């Protein structure tokens, strides 16, 4: 291949393009690292604030307040059990009706 072959110009152009692409990727990597760093710091800050808030709530809770919550949850448990029994009875009735219809056909 001669030194003035046009193919060599393609190699030169390709190498220049690759250099520019590497430069752009380096800039992109730096910008991405900066953005992620800021987002992670903001998330860490919010988590720390929430942890402080929850710690304040836990410290302020009294035995009376916890007893009231326990009582409310006990009532809720009874309601859930009643609803579950009603649903089970309804399901049993539907299954019975389906079997009865299948037998009568």
N, C-alpha and C positions, 0 to 999 in steps of 0.2 A: 504494500500500500504506500502510495506516495505521501509526502508531507503536506501536499495541498489538496488532498482528497476531500470532497464535500462531506463524506461520512464523519470525518473528524470534527466537523462543525457540529454535527448532531451530538457527539459525545460531549463537546464543550457546553452546548446548550443544556443537555441533560444534567451534567454535573452542576451547572449554575442553578438549575431548577431544584435539584436535590439539596444544595446548600441553603437556598431560600426556604425550602420546605422544613428542613431541620431547624432553622432559625424561628420559623413560625410555630413549630411544635414546641420549642423551648419556651417561647412566650406564652403559648397556650397552657403548658404545664405550670408555669409560674402563676398565671392568673387563676387557674383551677385550684392550685394549692392554697392560694390566698383566700379564695371564695370558700373553700371547704374549711379552712382554718377559722374564718369568721363565723361560719354557720355552726361549727362544732363548739366554739366558744360561747355563742349565744345559747345553744342548747344546754351546755354545761351550766351557764348562769341561771337559766330558767329552772333546771332541775334542782340547783342549790336553793333557789327561792322557794320552790314547792316543798323541798325537804324542811326548810326552816318553818314554813307555814304549818306543815303537818306536825312538826315537833311542838310548835306552839299549841296546836289543838290537843295533842296528846297530853301535854303538861296541864292544860286547863280543864281537862275532863275530870269530873268528880265521880265518886262512887254512886251518887244519886243519879247523875246523868246516865252513867253506864247501866244502872239498874232499869231506868226508863227505857233505854234502847233494848235491853234484854227482854223486857216485858212486851214491848211492841213487836219484837221479832218472834216471841212465843205465840202471840195472837196471829201473826202472819203464817206461822208454821201450821197452826190449826186450820186456818182458811185454806191453805194449800192442800193439806191432807183431805179436807172435805171435798174440794174441787176434784182431786185425784179419784176419790171414791165415786163421785158422780160420773166422771168420765169413764171409769172402769165399768160401772153399771150400764151406761149408755152403750159402750162398746159391746158388752155381753148381750144386750138386747138386740143390737144390730146383727151380731153374729148368729144369734138364735133365729132371728127373722130370715136371714139369708139361707140358713140351713133348712128351715121349715119350707121356704119357697122352693128350694132345690128338691126337697123330698116330694112336695106336692105336684111338681111338674111331671 
